[in-house]
Amino acid sequence: MTTRPLAMVAGIGEGLGANLAATFASAGYDVVGLSRTERVSPVIGEAVREAGGAYTHLLADLTQETEAVAAIRPIADRVDVLIYTAHTLLIRPFIETSSQQLEELWRAGCFGAMLVCREVMPGMVARGSGTIIFTGATASVKGGAGFSAFASAKFALRGFAQALAREFGPKGVHVAHVVVDGLIEEQQTVARFGESTAARLDAGAIAEAYLYLARQHRSAWSHEIDLRPFSERF
């Protein structure tokens, strides 16, 4: 029996995470999801199985090194595609932002990415192949009022992605950063910002773009792409 390639979604949840899992399963991957709770695992597991793949859910707080490493290390060498989507969103005036809040956003947005990459990268280098995709945001390239903590974390992640791309691209590992410029139409967006008549990014369409990156030939890799609704101003 041929072993299916393995995609890992770090920071999986409903919306984008679930669509990533289903899209990669449909493309022939088994999927591992990591999050702090199992709340969404039954729904995502069913979607992956319906798409022909196997789903494994790992509980891990990616901001805590011991916990993250313990969850990832047993399967790290098998990961063919790593997608890092974990983040914490905070919109708050700078003067009202505590040092603890800034550190929490950095840990979720960048430190956790370092921990996961450090585990899966050796296996990818040994094989001479693999894809790592980081999920960025408008705040990755443009800091806005009220976004001092979030933007600093996203800027850090973008710089981290650039450094890894230059170090490991020559060793066969494709590292990409996706600037998601706009709100994604998903439950947590509606819960926080309400219903909207303006165009929002479709989570399934984003997932297809990630799959495209994972399938790119090494002679024509993209490092950074931006995705936004047709009506988004930029």
Order of alpha helices (4+ residues) and beta strands (2+ residues): beta-alpha-beta-alpha-beta-alpha-beta-alpha-alpha-beta-alpha-beta-alpha-alpha-beta
